[in-house]
Amino acid sequence: MSIALAIRELLAGAPVERYLVAWIVLAVAFSADGISLLQGLTQARREAGQWGESTTSFLRHTSDPTLRAIVVEDIAALIGVVLAAAGLLLHQFAGLANADAIAALLIGLLLAATAFGLASTLADLLIGRSMPPARLARVHTILERSPSIDEILSVQAVYGAPQEVIVAAKVHPAPGRTADELASALDDIDRALRRELPEIAEVFIDLTSHRAGGGLDDQAR
């Protein structure tokens, strides 16, 4: 819509009659968007600290689309206000009648790019976004340090909801373990995963007699 109006203004022209009103509107918009951005960044910084990440890294990788959308949209809004102010300034003091229309066109392109960028991250969550490699490696480490696991065949970790990961692993148990010992070991793994990686909501571990090479354990033959 903004792009269409900008093109129409470029072709037909639309003179600004009340510059003072326009500047007041821009000032109010800049203040409101600035306050919203500061609040969003404060929340992002607090949550990033809980995950041991920088604010920028957290916003790039978080599975919470709401917080990222707030911050990104507020940044885009502030850039849009600056563009609008530049266009108005050039129109008022330099006499460039098309400056407003060009600024509106740039704002429209900015909004389109912002919407596309946010939609692409939401699409990743809809199709089952995987856990970041560094944190998935920590899942492997926790599984490997259990003496009741002899071999890890596969591990999958995907987001089922914002900041909630479902972990599914298939492992070959260590020989000589009783059913009670394996049950206790799996409980210990579950607690360790949730303690060290708080985003993990569900853990499913499948014990199998198969090995990575396709063979069976000697006890299962």
C-alpha positions in Angstrom: 0.0 0.0 0.0 2.8 2.4 0.9 4.6 1.6 -2.3 1.5 2.2 -4.4 0.8 5.6 -2.7 4.5 6.6 -3.2 4.3 5.8 -6.9 1.0 7.7 -7.2 2.6 10.7 -5.4 5.6 10.6 -7.7 3.4 10.7 -10.8 0.7 13.1 -9.6 2.4 15.0 -6.8 1.0 15.8 -3.4 2.1 19.1 -1.8 2.6 19.3 2.0 0.4 22.0 3.5 1.1 21.8 7.2 4.8 21.1 8.0 4.4 21.7 11.7 1.8 19.0 12.0 3.9 16.6 10.0 6.9 17.2 12.3 4.8 16.7 15.4 3.5 13.4 14.1 7.0 12.2 13.3 8.3 13.2 16.7 5.5 11.4 18.5 6.1 8.3 16.3 9.8 8.3 16.9 9.3 8.6 20.7 6.8 5.8 20.8 8.8 3.4 18.6 12.0 4.3 20.5 10.4 3.5 23.9 9.0 0.2 22.6 12.4 -0.7 21.1 14.2 0.0 24.5 11.7 -2.2 26.3 12.1 -5.0 23.8 15.9 -4.8 23.9 15.8 -4.8 27.7 13.8 -8.0 27.7 16.0 -9.5 25.0 19.1 -8.7 27.0 17.7 -10.2 30.1 16.7 -13.5 28.4 20.0 -13.6 26.5 21.9 -13.4 29.8 19.9 -16.5 31.0 21.0 -18.4 27.9 24.6 -17.2 28.1 24.4 -15.4 24.7 24.8 -11.9 23.4 21.7 -10.0 22.7 22.3 -10.0 19.0 23.0 -13.8 18.9 19.9 -14.4 21.0 17.6 -12.5 18.7 19.0 -14.2 15.7 18.6 -17.7 17.1 15.7 -17.5 19.5 12.6 -19.6 18.7 10.4 -17.0 20.3 8.9 -15.1 17.3 7.1 -12.5 19.4 10.2 -10.9 21.0 12.2 -10.9 17.7 9.2 -9.5 15.8 8.8 -6.6 18.3 12.5 -5.7 18.1 12.8 -6.0 14.4 9.6 -4.1 13.7 10.5 -1.3 16.1 13.9 -0.9 14.4 12.3 -0.8 11.0 9.7 1.7 12.3 12.5 4.0 13.5 14.3 3.8 10.2 11.1 4.6 8.5 10.6 7.7 10.7 14.1 8.8 9.9 13.5 8.4 6.1 10.2 10.2 6.4 11.9 13.1 8.3 14.6 13.3 5.6 12.1 13.5 2.9 10.1 16.1 4.7 13.3 18.1 5.4 14.3 18.1 1.8 10.8 19.0 0.7 10.5 21.9 3.1 14.0 23.5 2.9 15.4 22.3 -0.4 12.3 22.5 -2.4 12.5 18.9 -3.7 8.8 18.1 -4.2 9.4 14.4 -4.9 11.5 13.9 -1.7 8.4 12.8 0.3 7.4 10.3 -2.3 10.8 8.8 -2.6 11.0 8.5 1.2 7.6 6.8 1.2 8.8 4.4 -1.5 11.8 3.5 0.5 9.7 3.0 3.6 7.4 0.6 1.7 10.4 -1.4 0.5 11.7 -1.5 4.0 8.4 -2.8 5.4 8.2 -5.5 2.7 11.8 -6.6 3.5 11.0 -6.7 7.2 7.8 -8.8 6.7 9.7 -11.2 4.4 12.5 -11.6 6.9 10.1 -12.3 9.8 8.0 -14.7 7.8 11.0 -16.8 6.8 12.0 -17.4 10.4 8.4 -18.4 11.3 8.4 -20.8 8.4 11.4 -22.6 9.9 9.5 -23.1 13.1 6.4 -24.4 11.3 8.3 -27.1 9.6 10.3 -28.1 12.7 13.4 -26.1 13.2 16.3 -28.0 14.6 18.2 -27.1 17.7 21.3 -24.9 17.1 24.4 -27.1 16.4 26.3 -25.9 19.5 23.5 -26.9 21.9 22.8 -30.1 20.0 26.5 -31.0 20.6 25.9 -30.5 24.3 23.0 -33.1 24.1 25.5 -35.5 22.5 28.0 -34.8 25.3 25.4 -35.5 28.1 24.4 -38.7 26.4 28.0 -39.9 25.9 29.1 -39.3 29.5 26.5 -41.8 30.8 28.2 -45.1 31.6 24.9 -46.9 30.8 25.1 -45.9 27.1 27.5 -47.8 24.9 26.7 -46.2 21.5 24.6 -43.3 20.3 22.9 -44.2 17.0 20.9 -41.0 16.4 19.8 -37.8 18.1 17.1 -35.4 16.9 16.2 -32.1 18.6 13.5 -29.9 17.2 11.4 -27.0 18.5 7.8 -27.9 19.2 7.0 -24.5 20.6 8.8 -21.2 21.4 11.8 -22.0 23.6 10.6 -25.7 23.9 12.7 -28.4 22.4 11.8 -32.1 21.9 14.8 -34.5 22.1 14.6 -38.0 20.6 17.6 -40.3 20.7 18.2 -43.9 19.8 21.0 -45.5 21.8 22.6 -48.9 22.4 22.9 -49.7 26.1 26.1 -50.8 27.8 26.3 -54.5 28.3 25.5 -56.1 31.7 22.9 -53.4 32.8 19.7 -54.6 34.4 16.3 -53.0 33.5 16.3 -51.1 36.8 19.8 -49.8 36.2 18.9 -48.6 32.7 15.7 -47.0 34.0 17.7 -45.1 36.6 20.3 -44.1 34.1 17.7 -42.7 31.7 16.1 -40.7 34.5 19.6 -39.2 35.3 20.1 -38.3 31.6 16.7 -36.7 31.5 17.4 -34.5 34.5 20.9 -33.6 33.2 19.5 -32.5 29.9 16.8 -30.3 31.4 19.2 -28.8 33.9 22.0 -27.9 31.4 19.6 -27.1 28.6 16.5 -25.5 30.0 14.8 -25.2 26.7 14.4 -29.0 26.6 10.7 -29.8 27.3 10.5 -33.5 26.4 13.1 -36.3 26.2 12.5 -39.6 24.5 15.3 -42.2 24.5 14.9 -45.4 22.6 17.0 -48.3 23.8 17.9 -50.7 20.9 20.0 -53.8 20.4 21.1 -52.6 17.0 24.4 -50.9 16.4 25.5 -48.2 14.0 26.9 -50.7 11.6 23.6 -52.5 11.3 24.5 -55.4 13.5 22.9 -56.7 16.6 24.2 -57.0 20.1 25.5 -60.4 20.9 23.0 -60.8 23.7 20.1 -60.1 21.3 21.1 -62.8 18.8 
